[in-house]
Amino acid sequence: MLYEQALVEQLNSALAEIPGAVLDPDVAILLQDGGADAVIDVAINGRSLRLFVQVKRSAFPRDVRESIWQLRDHLREMPGIDGQRVPMVASETVSPGARKHLQDARVGYFDESGSLYIPADGVYVLIDRPMAKRQKRSINAVFTGRRAQVLHAAWVCRKEWFGVQDVAERAQVSPATASQTLTELERRDWVEVRGSGPSKERRLSDRRALLDAWAQHQRTSKPPEMRTYYVPESAVAPVVRKLDAVATQVGADYEITGAVAGQAHAPYMSHIGQIQCRIGADRADAVLAQMNARSVVDGWNLAVIRADSPTDFAFRERNEFGWIADPLQTYLDLLQGGGRSSEFADHLRAERLPTP
């Protein structure tokens, strides 16, 4: 109740800042199951509106779809002129996908960033403000840590149906983590579902939306720390072969990523002079020492990301030269690279990551 009251008061303040808006001083909190949590009377440019607001902690496509049904059912029972009654969703965070659903349905929304949408006959308000860091963390948590592993596992399943245990094993995470993450994908309308309980299965139904959102997260996130080295070899291929031989000898997990992996998946560049890779942090120093790799800032030909967990290599692939990141991981890494990496990422996506 306190949360609902606080968010409604924020909405009330936002409405008061609209030029020409006149607010009724009384805000009624309702406790009707399945209906609105608050009613706000406001006049904008002389047009009287009654906002029926449902408050949610966070709003993703599945959440707002349910809200749209509930609010419309609620309003059917209310007297008045349709143009004067505006259903709305207020939440700490309204995801981009949820905003689109609400706009398509002509249902208003408000979130803690101050973003506000009010559609009504003779009135149209749209204030679109950047999300705060806390909101972005809420939206993007699914793309980080073990949850990202679950997304990756779901992606490689392609159009196959999968259960929680299937994904947990592929991602090398706990069934609890897999289940929680898949529930988040449901809320975003990225998967379809069949069955229930232990036999419940899912499959990706909107690969494009998932990849678009993941790519946006990568572009705006700080890339992992990458240390650069010079290995005394004249070309990339000998360095790759040496890395594979030494890593095998010392028992280190590794994968080549970046432009070299991209070239293996979808040839694009005429010349590549630098290698980017992940190496298990527990064996990285041993590998670099045996490769005679010297730490440098300029003139490097080997860049290393130290991976803290063996699960970071769950989706790597073996080719004739060694272990490389799979197309999805390579794409995500290229998005955080410099130079022509973004251009290369677009090419790789078009060639190896189709999202019809």
N, C-alpha and C positions, 0 to 999 in steps of 0.2 A: 504493500500500500504506500509506503514512504517513497519507494522508487517511482511508482506511477505518479504520485503527487508532484515530485520534484521535476519529472520530465514534462508534465502538463504545465507547470509553472514556467519552464524554459520555453515551451511552445507559446504560451501566453505572451512572454516578453518579446519573442520574435515577431509575433503578430502586431504588437504595439509599435514596432519599428517600421512597419509598412506604411509608406506615405498614403494619407487619406484613410487610414484604418481607425475605427472607433470600436473599442471593446466594451462588452458588458462586464462590469466589475465582478460578477459572480461566476465562478467556475464550479460546475457540479460534478463531483466524482460519483460515478454509478457503479454498482456492484451486481450487474446483471450478467449471469452466466451466458457466455456466447455473444454478448452484445458489446456496446461501447463501454470504455472505462471512464470517459469524460465527455462532457458536452460543453462547447465554447461558442458563445454567440458573438459574432463580429460583423461589423459593417465595413465594406471596402468600396470606396468611391460611391457611397450611397446604396450599395447593394447589400441587403441583410442576408447573412449566411449563418447557418447553425452547423458547426463541425462536430461530427460524431467520431471520437478518437479512440482507437484501440491501442493500448500500450504493450510493447513487447521488449524483451531484453535485447534481442538482436533479430534482424529481419533478413532472411534469405528467400529465394523464390518460393520454396514450398511453404514457408511460414506465411508469406503475404498472400499466397493463393488461398490458404485457409481463412485468413483474415478478410479477404475480399468476399468470400462466400458468407461468412458470419455477419459482416457489416451489412451486406445487401439484404440478407434475411431480416436483420434487425430493423432496417429502415423501411422495409415493406409494411411493418406493423406500426410505423410512426405516421401520424397525420402531418399534412403540410404539402407544400409545393416541391416537386422534385428538384428544381433548380436551386432551392434554398438549402437543401440538405446535402452536406458533403461528407462522405465517409473518408476517414484518414487513419493512417498508421503512424504512430510515434515510437521511436526506438533509439537506443544508444547508437546503433549503427544500422543503416539500411544499405545493403550491398548494391553494387551496380546492377546486378541481375534483377534484384528485387525492385529497384527504382524503375527499370524498364517495364516490368510486369504491372506495377502500379500506374505508371503513366498510360500504358496501353488500355488499362481498365478504367481510366479516369478516376482513380482513387488517390487522394492526397497523401503526403507523407512529410515527416519532420524527423531530423536526427540531431544528435548533440553537436555536430559540426556547424549547425545553423542552416543546413540545407532545408528548403521548404518548397513544397509543391501543393498548390490549391487550384483545382479545376472546377469551375462552376459556370452556369449561364451568365454571361456578361462580366465574369471575373476570371482572370488567369494570373497566377503568381508562380514563378519559378525562380528560386534562389539556389544556385548550385555552388557550394563551397568545398574546398579541399578537406579531406578527412584528416582528423588529428592522428597523431602517432598511435594512440591507444586504439582508435578505430581500425587503423591499418593492421595493427597486430591481430586484432580479432578476425579481420577478413582473411589475412594471409597466413594464419597459424597452420593451415592445412598444407602449405607448401614448404614447411620447415621440418627438420629433424626426422623422426621415425614416421611421421604422417606422410612426408614426401615419399618415403619408401613405399608406403601403401598405394599412393597415387601412381607411382611408377609401375607397381605390380599390376594395378588395374589397367593401366595403359597397355602393357605388353599382352594382356589377355585379349586385346582387340575386341571382337564382337562375341567372344565366348561368355557364357554365363559362369559366374564364380561364386563360391561361398566364402565365408569369413576365414575358414581354415585354409582354403586354397591360397588366398591372398596373403595371409599371415606367413605361410611357408615360403612363398615366392619372395616376399619382402624381408623375410627373416626378422619379423617382429612378433610381439605377443598377440594372441587372438583378441585381447581387450583393446589394444591399440588399433588393430585392423577394424574391429567393429565400430569403434568410436569415429574413426576416419571415414568409413563408408557411410555412416549416418550423416556426417557432414556433407558428403557428396550428394546424398539424397536431398538434403535441404537446399542444395544449389541446383537441383534438377539436372544433374549430370549423369545420373544412372537411372535405369528402370529396374523394377523389382518384381519378382514372382515368388510365391510361397510365403511362409511365415515361420517364426520360431527357428529351431535348429536347421530346418531345410530351406530357409530363406536364401535366395540367390539374387545376384545383381549382374548387370553388365552396363558398360558405358553406352550412353545414348546420345551424348552431346560432346564428342571428342574435341570439336572446335572450341566450344566455350571453355572447356578445361584447359586446353593448350593456350588459348588467348590469355586467360587469367594467370596462368603460370608464367607465361612469357612476360606479362606486365610486371609481375612480382620480381622476376629476375632483373629486369631492366632498372628497377628502382631500388634494388637491394645492394648492400655492400658486398662485393665479391669476397670469397675466402682468401685468406693470406696466401700469397704465392712467393716463394723464395727462388731467386734466380742464381744459376750456376753456369760455369763454362766447363765443358768436357772437351778435352783435346782430340777432337775429330773434325774432319773437314766437311762433313755432310751430315744430314739428318739420319739417313738410314743406318750408318754405323753406330750412332748413339742409341738408336732404338734397339738394335741387336744387342749392344752391350748392356743396356738396361734390362732386357729380357733375360740374358744369361746370368747377370749378377743377381737379379731378384730371385731367379730360380735357385741359384746356389745358396743364398742366405735365407730362403724361405719367406720372402717378402711379398705381400699383396701389392699389386700396382695396376694402373690402367693408363694408357695414353688417351688424352682428350684434346680439345682445341682443334686447331687447323689440321694437324696430322690425322686425327681421327675423322674429322670431317672429310678430308680428302679420300680416306679409305671408304667412307660410306657413299659419298656423292662428289666425285672429282670436280674441282672448281678453279683452283689456283694453279698457276704455272710454276711457281717456286715457293717453297716453304723452308725457312732457315732456322726455325725455333720449335722446340718441342715443349708441350705442356702435359703434365701427368700428375696423377695421385699416387702416393706411396704410403703404405701403412706406417703410421708414426713410430711404431715400436721397432721397425727395421730400416727406417729411412736413412739414418746416419751411416749404418753399415753399408747400405747400397751406394750411397754417394761417395764414401771413402774408397770403396773398391773400384768405382768408376773414375777415380781421380778427379772428381768434380770440385771445382774451386768456386767459392762464393764470390759473385761479382754483381755490380749494379748495371753496368753497360756491357755490351758485347756478349750477352748470355746466349746460350743455345739450349738450355734446359731449365724449365721452371717447374717447381714442385709444390703441390698442395699436400700437406701432411694429413692423412685421413686417420681419425681416431678410432674408427670401428670397422671390423671386417664387413659389416653390412653395407658399407659404402661401395663395395665391389660386387654387390648382389646381381647386377645386370650386365656386367662386362662381357665382352665377346672376344674370342680368340681368332686371330687371322694368321697369315703366314709369317708375320714379323713378331707378333706378341699379343698382349692383352690390350684391347681398346675399349673405351666407353661405348655403350650402345648409342644408336642414333638420337634417342630422346635426351640422354645425359649430355651428349656432345652438343646438341642444340642449345640446351640450357646454359652450358658453359660458354659457348660462343657468344651468347647474348650479353655476357659480362666481360667480354674481351675488348681490346682496343682495336684501332686501325680498321681493317675491313672485316672484322669478326662478325659484326651485325649483318653485313651484306651476305657473308658466307652462311650465317644462321638462316637467313631467309631462303637461300638456295637449298640448304639441307632440308628445311621444313617442306618445301615444295616437292622435293624429290623423294624423301624417305618418311615424312610424317604427314601423309594426306589426311585431311579432316573433312570428308564430303558432308 
